[in-house]
Amino acid sequence: MPGLKNKLSLLIILMLLVVSLVVSLVGCSGGSADNTEITLLEGQFTEIDILMQMAGILIEENTDLKVSFHDSMYTVPAANAVMAKEVDLYVSYDGTLLTTILGYDPSDVPEGEDLFMWSKAKGIEDKGLTLTEKFGFENTYAIGIQQDFAREHNILTISDLVPHTGDLIFVAEHEFFDEEGTMRFNPFNEHYGITWKGSNSIDIGLKFAAMDSGSADVTMVYSTDGLNKKFDLAILEDDLNFFPQYYASFIHRETFFEDYAQTAPNLEDLLLSLAGLIDNTTMIEMNYKVDAENERPYDVAKEFLRTHGLTE
């Protein structure tokens, strides 16, 4: 009965293939309770690298999870990667969640409600994403110009700068020129009534060199960036309140802690141990150590954790 034997053999092979496929799919599905590896996202700039190194150190020293790092991504792809379980955790800001990821405007936050808490709630409702507690510092967008120019023209606010912008070149990293989100270049210009002599998108690592060389006059910076101090930029007051608050915290899937409950039941407590510990001055100094004094983000993170009794 060779025909029957061949059919049985084929049936067995097909069954084995099905079993193999099911096992493979189960093994590849992220966020299962028996996960033993966690993926953290590297940052596009220094402070995120420092904070993610803190997370990595805390997790590796206090849980059975193996930590791996994924290459950095822009904001929207990073959020999508978290939702797709390609990445588990990274650092973001309540203003970024509100505007760039969720597509709301600060004016959408009901009067009397806290932007941080409203963004958390909307993040869960709209995309299954949420924030942990604030680290304590706020790293908002800011406009930086040369100190000499600011002193010569008595420029303290963005409105003070507006009469001069027709003679000035503005640069910022590529993401600030994106159309996604409301806190971007064109809405900013409309809000303040600005027309520039010229504007260019530039790599984040080159904009301070452009300012220092004189090939750019004005740039968008982050208020806790250590390079503001290194390059002695005057940081202007956002007097017409264009930029929302940007308090930093970890961002993750709503189910994140549940996903890792079996392997790391203390994961939430570990990450929350950083809540409220890092004010603006502290973050600026840590950023400065990396950006100006060439220390490694890992070493700066380790020193901070050791100082606060969170590691040996």
Contacts in CASP RR format, 6 or more apart in sequence:
PFRMAT RR
TARGET T0000
AUTHOR 0000-0000-0000
METHOD contacts of the structure
MODEL  1
MPGLKNKLSLLIILMLLVVSLVVSLVGCSGGSADNTEITLLEGQFTEIDI
LMQMAGILIEENTDLKVSFHDSMYTVPAANAVMAKEVDLYVSYDGTLLTT
ILGYDPSDVPEGEDLFMWSKAKGIEDKGLTLTEKFGFENTYAIGIQQDFA
REHNILTISDLVPHTGDLIFVAEHEFFDEEGTMRFNPFNEHYGITWKGSN
SIDIGLKFAAMDSGSADVTMVYSTDGLNKKFDLAILEDDLNFFPQYYASF
IHRETFFEDYAQTAPNLEDLLLSLAGLIDNTTMIEMNYKVDAENERPYDV
AKEFLRTHGLTE
26 32 0 8 1.000
29 85 0 8 1.000
30 85 0 8 1.000
30 259 0 8 1.000
31 85 0 8 1.000
31 88 0 8 1.000
31 255 0 8 1.000
31 259 0 8 1.000
31 260 0 8 1.000
32 259 0 8 1.000
33 258 0 8 1.000
33 259 0 8 1.000
33 260 0 8 1.000
33 261 0 8 1.000
33 262 0 8 1.000
33 263 0 8 1.000
34 262 0 8 1.000
34 263 0 8 1.000
35 65 0 8 1.000
35 259 0 8 1.000
35 260 0 8 1.000
35 263 0 8 1.000
36 64 0 8 1.000
36 65 0 8 1.000
36 66 0 8 1.000
36 263 0 8 1.000
37 65 0 8 1.000
37 66 0 8 1.000
37 67 0 8 1.000
37 68 0 8 1.000
38 59 0 8 1.000
38 65 0 8 1.000
38 66 0 8 1.000
38 67 0 8 1.000
38 68 0 8 1.000
38 88 0 8 1.000
38 89 0 8 1.000
38 260 0 8 1.000
38 264 0 8 1.000
39 68 0 8 1.000
39 69 0 8 1.000
39 70 0 8 1.000
39 86 0 8 1.000
39 87 0 8 1.000
39 88 0 8 1.000
39 89 0 8 1.000
40 52 0 8 1.000
40 55 0 8 1.000
40 56 0 8 1.000
40 67 0 8 1.000
40 68 0 8 1.000
40 69 0 8 1.000
40 70 0 8 1.000
40 87 0 8 1.000
40 88 0 8 1.000
40 89 0 8 1.000
40 90 0 8 1.000
41 52 0 8 1.000
41 69 0 8 1.000
41 70 0 8 1.000
41 72 0 8 1.000
41 73 0 8 1.000
41 78 0 8 1.000
41 81 0 8 1.000
41 82 0 8 1.000
41 87 0 8 1.000
41 89 0 8 1.000
41 90 0 8 1.000
42 48 0 8 1.000
42 49 0 8 1.000
42 52 0 8 1.000
42 69 0 8 1.000
42 70 0 8 1.000
42 71 0 8 1.000
42 72 0 8 1.000
43 49 0 8 1.000
43 52 0 8 1.000
43 72 0 8 1.000
43 90 0 8 1.000
43 91 0 8 1.000
44 72 0 8 1.000
44 73 0 8 1.000
44 74 0 8 1.000
44 204 0 8 1.000
45 204 0 8 1.000
45 222 0 8 1.000
45 225 0 8 1.000
46 225 0 8 1.000
46 226 0 8 1.000
46 287 0 8 1.000
46 290 0 8 1.000
46 291 0 8 1.000
46 297 0 8 1.000
47 91 0 8 1.000
47 139 0 8 1.000
47 222 0 8 1.000
47 224 0 8 1.000
47 225 0 8 1.000
47 248 0 8 1.000
47 283 0 8 1.000
47 286 0 8 1.000
47 287 0 8 1.000
48 72 0 8 1.000
48 90 0 8 1.000
48 91 0 8 1.000
49 290 0 8 1.000
49 297 0 8 1.000
50 286 0 8 1.000
50 287 0 8 1.000
50 290 0 8 1.000
50 297 0 8 1.000
50 300 0 8 1.000
50 301 0 8 1.000
50 304 0 8 1.000
51 91 0 8 1.000
51 135 0 8 1.000
51 248 0 8 1.000
51 250 0 8 1.000
51 274 0 8 1.000
51 301 0 8 1.000
52 69 0 8 1.000
52 89 0 8 1.000
52 90 0 8 1.000
52 91 0 8 1.000
53 297 0 8 1.000
53 298 0 8 1.000
53 300 0 8 1.000
53 301 0 8 1.000
53 302 0 8 1.000
54 274 0 8 1.000
54 301 0 8 1.000
54 304 0 8 1.000
54 305 0 8 1.000
55 89 0 8 1.000
55 250 0 8 1.000
55 271 0 8 1.000
56 67 0 8 1.000
57 298 0 8 1.000
57 301 0 8 1.000
57 302 0 8 1.000
57 305 0 8 1.000
57 311 0 8 1.000
58 270 0 8 1.000
58 271 0 8 1.000
58 273 0 8 1.000
58 274 0 8 1.000
58 305 0 8 1.000
58 310 0 8 1.000
58 311 0 8 1.000
59 65 0 8 1.000
59 67 0 8 1.000
59 264 0 8 1.000
59 267 0 8 1.000
59 270 0 8 1.000
60 66 0 8 1.000
60 67 0 8 1.000
61 311 0 8 1.000
62 266 0 8 1.000
62 270 0 8 1.000
63 263 0 8 1.000
63 264 0 8 1.000
63 266 0 8 1.000
63 267 0 8 1.000
63 270 0 8 1.000
64 263 0 8 1.000
64 264 0 8 1.000
65 260 0 8 1.000
65 263 0 8 1.000
65 264 0 8 1.000
65 267 0 8 1.000
70 81 0 8 1.000
70 86 0 8 1.000
70 87 0 8 1.000
72 78 0 8 1.000
73 81 0 8 1.000
74 175 0 8 1.000
74 178 0 8 1.000
75 92 0 8 1.000
75 96 0 8 1.000
75 100 0 8 1.000
75 101 0 8 1.000
75 175 0 8 1.000
76 100 0 8 1.000
76 101 0 8 1.000
76 180 0 8 1.000
78 87 0 8 1.000
78 90 0 8 1.000
78 92 0 8 1.000
79 92 0 8 1.000
79 101 0 8 1.000
79 127 0 8 1.000
79 129 0 8 1.000
79 251 0 8 1.000
81 87 0 8 1.000
82 88 0 8 1.000
82 89 0 8 1.000
82 90 0 8 1.000
82 129 0 8 1.000
82 251 0 8 1.000
82 252 0 8 1.000
82 253 0 8 1.000
83 127 0 8 1.000
83 128 0 8 1.000
83 129 0 8 1.000
83 253 0 8 1.000
85 253 0 8 1.000
88 252 0 8 1.000
88 253 0 8 1.000
88 256 0 8 1.000
88 259 0 8 1.000
88 260 0 8 1.000
89 250 0 8 1.000
89 251 0 8 1.000
89 252 0 8 1.000
89 256 0 8 1.000
89 271 0 8 1.000
90 250 0 8 1.000
90 251 0 8 1.000
91 248 0 8 1.000
91 249 0 8 1.000
91 250 0 8 1.000
91 251 0 8 1.000
92 101 0 8 1.000
92 131 0 8 1.000
92 248 0 8 1.000
92 249 0 8 1.000
92 250 0 8 1.000
92 251 0 8 1.000
93 139 0 8 1.000
93 246 0 8 1.000
93 247 0 8 1.000
93 248 0 8 1.000
93 249 0 8 1.000
94 115 0 8 1.000
94 116 0 8 1.000
94 119 0 8 1.000
94 120 0 8 1.000
94 131 0 8 1.000
94 134 0 8 1.000
94 244 0 8 1.000
94 245 0 8 1.000
94 246 0 8 1.000
94 247 0 8 1.000
94 249 0 8 1.000
95 106 0 8 1.000
95 115 0 8 1.000
95 119 0 8 1.000
95 183 0 8 1.000
95 244 0 8 1.000
95 245 0 8 1.000
95 246 0 8 1.000
95 247 0 8 1.000
96 246 0 8 1.000
97 119 0 8 1.000
97 120 0 8 1.000
97 123 0 8 1.000
97 129 0 8 1.000
97 131 0 8 1.000
97 251 0 8 1.000
98 104 0 8 1.000
98 106 0 8 1.000
98 108 0 8 1.000
98 109 0 8 1.000
98 115 0 8 1.000
98 118 0 8 1.000
98 119 0 8 1.000
98 122 0 8 1.000
98 244 0 8 1.000
99 105 0 8 1.000
99 106 0 8 1.000
99 181 0 8 1.000
99 182 0 8 1.000
99 183 0 8 1.000
99 244 0 8 1.000
100 180 0 8 1.000
100 181 0 8 1.000
100 183 0 8 1.000
101 123 0 8 1.000
101 127 0 8 1.000
101 129 0 8 1.000
102 119 0 8 1.000
102 122 0 8 1.000
102 123 0 8 1.000
102 126 0 8 1.000
102 127 0 8 1.000
103 180 0 8 1.000
103 181 0 8 1.000
103 182 0 8 1.000
104 119 0 8 1.000
104 122 0 8 1.000
104 182 0 8 1.000
105 182 0 8 1.000
106 115 0 8 1.000
106 244 0 8 1.000
109 115 0 8 1.000
109 118 0 8 1.000
109 119 0 8 1.000
110 118 0 8 1.000
115 244 0 8 1.000
115 245 0 8 1.000
116 131 0 8 1.000
116 134 0 8 1.000
116 245 0 8 1.000
116 247 0 8 1.000
119 131 0 8 1.000
120 130 0 8 1.000
120 131 0 8 1.000
123 129 0 8 1.000
123 130 0 8 1.000
124 130 0 8 1.000
124 254 0 8 1.000
128 253 0 8 1.000
128 254 0 8 1.000
129 251 0 8 1.000
129 252 0 8 1.000
129 253 0 8 1.000
129 254 0 8 1.000
130 251 0 8 1.000
130 252 0 8 1.000
130 253 0 8 1.000
130 254 0 8 1.000
131 249 0 8 1.000
131 250 0 8 1.000
131 251 0 8 1.000
132 249 0 8 1.000
132 250 0 8 1.000
132 251 0 8 1.000
132 252 0 8 1.000
132 268 0 8 1.000
132 271 0 8 1.000
132 272 0 8 1.000
132 275 0 8 1.000
133 249 0 8 1.000
133 272 0 8 1.000
133 275 0 8 1.000
133 276 0 8 1.000
134 247 0 8 1.000
134 248 0 8 1.000
134 249 0 8 1.000
134 275 0 8 1.000
134 276 0 8 1.000
135 247 0 8 1.000
135 248 0 8 1.000
135 249 0 8 1.000
135 274 0 8 1.000
135 275 0 8 1.000
135 276 0 8 1.000
135 277 0 8 1.000
135 278 0 8 1.000
135 283 0 8 1.000
136 247 0 8 1.000
136 248 0 8 1.000
136 275 0 8 1.000
136 276 0 8 1.000
136 277 0 8 1.000
136 278 0 8 1.000
136 279 0 8 1.000
137 224 0 8 1.000
137 247 0 8 1.000
137 248 0 8 1.000
137 278 0 8 1.000
137 279 0 8 1.000
137 280 0 8 1.000
137 282 0 8 1.000
137 283 0 8 1.000
138 223 0 8 1.000
138 224 0 8 1.000
138 245 0 8 1.000
138 246 0 8 1.000
138 247 0 8 1.000
138 248 0 8 1.000
138 280 0 8 1.000
139 222 0 8 1.000
139 223 0 8 1.000
139 224 0 8 1.000
139 225 0 8 1.000
139 246 0 8 1.000
139 248 0 8 1.000
139 280 0 8 1.000
139 283 0 8 1.000
140 222 0 8 1.000
140 223 0 8 1.000
140 238 0 8 1.000
140 243 0 8 1.000
140 244 0 8 1.000
140 245 0 8 1.000
140 246 0 8 1.000
141 176 0 8 1.000
141 183 0 8 1.000
141 220 0 8 1.000
141 221 0 8 1.000
141 222 0 8 1.000
141 223 0 8 1.000
141 238 0 8 1.000
141 243 0 8 1.000
141 246 0 8 1.000
142 220 0 8 1.000
142 221 0 8 1.000
142 222 0 8 1.000
142 223 0 8 1.000
142 235 0 8 1.000
142 236 0 8 1.000
142 238 0 8 1.000
142 243 0 8 1.000
143 158 0 8 1.000
143 161 0 8 1.000
143 218 0 8 1.000
143 219 0 8 1.000
143 220 0 8 1.000
143 221 0 8 1.000
143 235 0 8 1.000
143 236 0 8 1.000
143 238 0 8 1.000
144 218 0 8 1.000
144 219 0 8 1.000
144 220 0 8 1.000
144 221 0 8 1.000
144 228 0 8 1.000
144 233 0 8 1.000
144 234 0 8 1.000
144 235 0 8 1.000
144 236 0 8 1.000
145 155 0 8 1.000
145 161 0 8 1.000
145 217 0 8 1.000
145 218 0 8 1.000
145 233 0 8 1.000
145 234 0 8 1.000
145 236 0 8 1.000
146 211 0 8 1.000
146 217 0 8 1.000
146 233 0 8 1.000
146 234 0 8 1.000
147 232 0 8 1.000
147 233 0 8 1.000
147 234 0 8 1.000
149 155 0 8 1.000
149 217 0 8 1.000
149 234 0 8 1.000
150 156 0 8 1.000
150 234 0 8 1.000
150 236 0 8 1.000
151 234 0 8 1.000
153 160 0 8 1.000
153 164 0 8 1.000
154 160 0 8 1.000
155 161 0 8 1.000
155 164 0 8 1.000
155 234 0 8 1.000
155 236 0 8 1.000
156 236 0 8 1.000
156 237 0 8 1.000
157 236 0 8 1.000
157 237 0 8 1.000
157 238 0 8 1.000
157 239 0 8 1.000
158 192 0 8 1.000
158 236 0 8 1.000
158 237 0 8 1.000
158 238 0 8 1.000
158 239 0 8 1.000
158 240 0 8 1.000
158 242 0 8 1.000
159 192 0 8 1.000
159 239 0 8 1.000
159 240 0 8 1.000
160 236 0 8 1.000
161 168 0 8 1.000
161 218 0 8 1.000
161 236 0 8 1.000
162 192 0 8 1.000
162 193 0 8 1.000
162 194 0 8 1.000
165 194 0 8 1.000
165 195 0 8 1.000
165 196 0 8 1.000
165 197 0 8 1.000
165 218 0 8 1.000
166 195 0 8 1.000
166 196 0 8 1.000
166 197 0 8 1.000
167 197 0 8 1.000
168 196 0 8 1.000
168 197 0 8 1.000
168 198 0 8 1.000
168 217 0 8 1.000
168 218 0 8 1.000
169 196 0 8 1.000
169 197 0 8 1.000
169 198 0 8 1.000
169 199 0 8 1.000
169 200 0 8 1.000
169 215 0 8 1.000
169 216 0 8 1.000
169 217 0 8 1.000
169 218 0 8 1.000
170 196 0 8 1.000
170 198 0 8 1.000
170 199 0 8 1.000
170 200 0 8 1.000
170 216 0 8 1.000
170 217 0 8 1.000
170 218 0 8 1.000
170 219 0 8 1.000
170 220 0 8 1.000
171 199 0 8 1.000
171 200 0 8 1.000
171 201 0 8 1.000
171 202 0 8 1.000
171 207 0 8 1.000
171 210 0 8 1.000
171 211 0 8 1.000
171 216 0 8 1.000
171 218 0 8 1.000
171 219 0 8 1.000
172 185 0 8 1.000
172 201 0 8 1.000
172 202 0 8 1.000
172 207 0 8 1.000
172 219 0 8 1.000
172 220 0 8 1.000
173 201 0 8 1.000
173 202 0 8 1.000
173 203 0 8 1.000
173 204 0 8 1.000
173 207 0 8 1.000
173 220 0 8 1.000
174 201 0 8 1.000
174 202 0 8 1.000
174 203 0 8 1.000
176 184 0 8 1.000
176 185 0 8 1.000
176 201 0 8 1.000
176 220 0 8 1.000
177 184 0 8 1.000
177 185 0 8 1.000
177 199 0 8 1.000
177 201 0 8 1.000
178 184 0 8 1.000
179 186 0 8 1.000
183 242 0 8 1.000
183 243 0 8 1.000
183 244 0 8 1.000
185 199 0 8 1.000
187 242 0 8 1.000
188 194 0 8 1.000
188 242 0 8 1.000
189 195 0 8 1.000
189 196 0 8 1.000
191 240 0 8 1.000
191 242 0 8 1.000
192 240 0 8 1.000
192 242 0 8 1.000
196 218 0 8 1.000
200 216 0 8 1.000
202 210 0 8 1.000
202 216 0 8 1.000
207 216 0 8 1.000
207 219 0 8 1.000
208 219 0 8 1.000
208 227 0 8 1.000
208 230 0 8 1.000
208 231 0 8 1.000
210 216 0 8 1.000
210 219 0 8 1.000
211 217 0 8 1.000
211 219 0 8 1.000
211 231 0 8 1.000
211 233 0 8 1.000
212 231 0 8 1.000
219 233 0 8 1.000
221 227 0 8 1.000
221 228 0 8 1.000
221 233 0 8 1.000
221 235 0 8 1.000
223 235 0 8 1.000
223 280 0 8 1.000
224 280 0 8 1.000
224 283 0 8 1.000
224 284 0 8 1.000
224 287 0 8 1.000
225 284 0 8 1.000
225 287 0 8 1.000
225 291 0 8 1.000
226 284 0 8 1.000
226 287 0 8 1.000
226 288 0 8 1.000
226 291 0 8 1.000
226 292 0 8 1.000
227 287 0 8 1.000
227 291 0 8 1.000
227 292 0 8 1.000
228 235 0 8 1.000
228 284 0 8 1.000
229 284 0 8 1.000
229 288 0 8 1.000
229 292 0 8 1.000
230 288 0 8 1.000
230 291 0 8 1.000
230 292 0 8 1.000
248 278 0 8 1.000
249 275 0 8 1.000
250 271 0 8 1.000
253 259 0 8 1.000
257 267 0 8 1.000
257 268 0 8 1.000
260 267 0 8 1.000
261 267 0 8 1.000
264 270 0 8 1.000
273 310 0 8 1.000
274 310 0 8 1.000
277 308 0 8 1.000
278 304 0 8 1.000
282 304 0 8 1.000
286 300 0 8 1.000
286 304 0 8 1.000
289 295 0 8 1.000
289 300 0 8 1.000
290 296 0 8 1.000
290 297 0 8 1.000
290 300 0 8 1.000
302 311 0 8 1.000
305 311 0 8 1.000
306 312 0 8 1.000
END
